[in-house]
Amino acid sequence: MFEYSHAVDMRRQVWLFHDKTVTERKKIPGLEPKQADVIFVGACSIERIMTYFHMDAVIVSVEGVRCGLLYEQLDRLKNKC
């Protein structure tokens, strides 16, 4: 559901994805083939944000945006009770 990523790991991921074509990324074990075309941009974005804010680690969702919004709403409801 959520993944804890360290800055060093994110840099490693950026270089891993950078050196591969979309076809090669589709063959990476554990990587959803549908995400092969956007994973490099996502990894770059997270790595840049971490660098800009001097973050050593970050928690990212491995689910879609809708799941993140659902969890956010459930957390708000939980806090109201």
Contacts in CASP RR format, 6 or more apart in sequence:
PFRMAT RR
TARGET T0000
AUTHOR 0000-0000-0000
METHOD contacts of the structure
MODEL  1
MFEYSHAVDMRRQVWLFHDKTVTERKKIPGLEPKQADVIFVGACSIERIM
TYFHMDAVIVSVEGVRCGLLYEQLDRLKNKC
1 61 0 8 1.000
1 62 0 8 1.000
1 63 0 8 1.000
1 67 0 8 1.000
2 59 0 8 1.000
2 60 0 8 1.000
2 61 0 8 1.000
2 62 0 8 1.000
3 59 0 8 1.000
3 60 0 8 1.000
3 61 0 8 1.000
3 62 0 8 1.000
4 57 0 8 1.000
4 58 0 8 1.000
4 59 0 8 1.000
5 13 0 8 1.000
5 46 0 8 1.000
5 57 0 8 1.000
5 58 0 8 1.000
5 59 0 8 1.000
5 60 0 8 1.000
6 56 0 8 1.000
6 57 0 8 1.000
7 47 0 8 1.000
7 50 0 8 1.000
7 51 0 8 1.000
7 55 0 8 1.000
7 56 0 8 1.000
7 57 0 8 1.000
10 43 0 8 1.000
10 46 0 8 1.000
10 47 0 8 1.000
10 50 0 8 1.000
10 58 0 8 1.000
11 47 0 8 1.000
13 43 0 8 1.000
13 47 0 8 1.000
14 40 0 8 1.000
14 43 0 8 1.000
14 44 0 8 1.000
14 47 0 8 1.000
16 28 0 8 1.000
17 25 0 8 1.000
17 39 0 8 1.000
17 40 0 8 1.000
17 43 0 8 1.000
18 40 0 8 1.000
20 28 0 8 1.000
22 36 0 8 1.000
22 37 0 8 1.000
23 36 0 8 1.000
25 31 0 8 1.000
25 36 0 8 1.000
25 37 0 8 1.000
25 39 0 8 1.000
25 40 0 8 1.000
26 33 0 8 1.000
26 36 0 8 1.000
28 36 0 8 1.000
31 39 0 8 1.000
46 58 0 8 1.000
46 60 0 8 1.000
49 55 0 8 1.000
49 58 0 8 1.000
50 56 0 8 1.000
50 58 0 8 1.000
61 67 0 8 1.000
61 68 0 8 1.000
61 71 0 8 1.000
END
